[in-house]
Amino acid sequence: SSAVQLVTRDVGISDVTSFPSAVLMINGNQTSCESALVDSKAGFIAASCLKYTSGTNVDDSATYELVVKAGGGAAAEKYAITQIDVHPAYNADTYVNNLAMVQFDQDSKVTFQNYIGIDPDEWNDHFFIRHSLSSTTSLTWNNIIAFSSTDTPSYCEEASRAYSENPDDFLCNYAASLSVYNNTCKVPYGVVFAAVQPDDLSLVAIHSHSAVYGPSMCSKQRKLHYYTVLRNYIGWAAGVLGRSVGGFAKDADYEFKPDQEYEMEKASSDEVEGVTLFSGDRYSQDPVDPKLAQVEPEPAQASESSSESPVESTSSKSPVEAASSQSSASPSSEESSPAAAQSPSAEVQPEPADESTSSAASPS
């Protein structure tokens, strides 16, 4: 296996630029849905981002694609999604188990493996990340929008029955970022990374649903955003893919046994008084600013910094064995692409979602 040389330092939000990222496109349109890539051929998405003919039967007449940026200075590429597996216990009313695995047609120019964080006790910070495209034609990316917080607002349990039944399976906070198609409307972040200081970073969660104390995501009313923690689903993902899914814990003695049949506790579908749940593609559900309707939004301004990913050897274990293996090496993605070049740095801590009541806690 390849040696990994680590530099002792504190990781920060800008380090996420060295990780592969992906945005879901449906019928040629950019969505607000991101994929938590497990490797260069597959990734998690929220099941609610897909179109259905009935129940959990995916509408295969729609065209599903992923725009993938392999990290660092690698150019983005668009790939056709060739296989979709919705979690068998996904509930479209409560958003428990709101996950699907997508596999895509990759040309093998770039290969990598990501590592899903498996030990929440090690997570010193949560980096909520929004990736988006400034052009779906040239596949140009906006700079990353990011928010750092480990706070859980007190209203999280009240507003979502899925969360109240499964608090360990979600991250929750108020923070949101401006929509690329309507700068008066905010959208939740796409994926969440966890910092394991001083020098490790791993992918840990993906947006599931949002709860609004009111009728609209574009309102000034209190909003809470929920993110499905992925650690308990890597056994299921490995079983679907028939290959390893990497799990990361800094503590080499940490024991984790993935369950291929894991599912959350069922949640009541009864509505919470005064609360509306939203999920799926926010860009298609929210009104579009007429000024942005005919032209693709310009990239945000940001400085540039150099970012290079370390290289690790891949696992040859069976899917479940590999998912349960521990590693004290950096969980940064394995890349066989050229060395990373200049990449945009993250924009840190955008304004959190507006709150209409003074009693609502704000993310710090």
C-alpha positions, 0 to 999 in steps of 0.5 A: 500500500502507498505511504501517506504523509500527513501534516499536523495542522487543524483542518478547516472548511477550505479542505473540502475542496480536495474531496470529490463532489457531485450535483444531480441533474434531472432532464438536463436541469441542475437540482439542489440535490447533491450526491455523497460519493462513495467512490468514482462510480457511485454515491448516496442521494436523497430518495426524495430528489427522484421522480416517481411513477407511483410509490417508490417506483422510480420514473425511468423516463426521466434523464438522471445525470451526475456532474462530478468534480473529482476534487482539487483542480480536476475538471467537472464531468457529466455522467449518465446514472445507470442504476438507482436503488431506493432504500427499501424502507424509505417513507416519502411522507416522513422522510425516514431512510431518505436515501438512494444509491446511484451508480453512474457511467464513469470513463475511468479517467479518474478513480477515487474512494471516499470514506464515510465517518463512522464514529460521531464522538470524534467529530469536532466540527460539522461543515455544512457544504453547498456545491452548485453550478454556474453553468450547466453547459460548460459545467463551471462550478460556483465557489463552495458555500459553507457553514460550520456548527455543532449546535442543535437547535431546541426546535429540531425534535418538535418540528420533525417526527422522523428526527424525534424518533431517530435523533442519532440518524440526523444532524439538524440546524437553522443554517441555509444558503442563497438559491442560485436561481432566486437570491431572495430564497434560501436553500439548505446545504447539500452535504456535511463533512466532519472534522476530526482534528487535527488533520482528518476530514470525512463525509458524514451526512446528506440533506434529507428534509426541511421543516418550516413554521409556515407555508413556504421555504422562501418565507421569513419564518423559522426553518430547520434543516435535517441531514441523514447521517450515513454511517449506519447505511454503508452496510446497505450501500455495500450490499447494493453495490457488491463492493467495499464502501469505506468507513473512517474512524481515527481510533484504530480500536473503534468497533463498527459492524455495518448492518446491510438491513439497517433502517430507522425507527418508523415515524408518525405521518401526522402533521406537526401543527403549524409546520410544513415539511419540504424535501427534494429539489428546491430549485424546481419547487421555489419560484425563480427570479425573473432576472435569473430565469433566462441566464445562468447565474454568475460564479461568486467571487472567491480567492484561490488556494492550492489543495492537494489530496494524499493518496491511499491504497484501496481495500480488497475486502468484501463489501461488509468487511471493508465497510467495517474496517478501521483506519487511522490514515487521513480519509481524504479521497484516493485519487489517481488523477493528476495532482490537484491544481488551484481550487476555489476556497470555501466561503465561510459562514453565510448568513443563517436562515431568517427567523421571525421569532426572537426565541429561535436560536441561531447557529453560532 
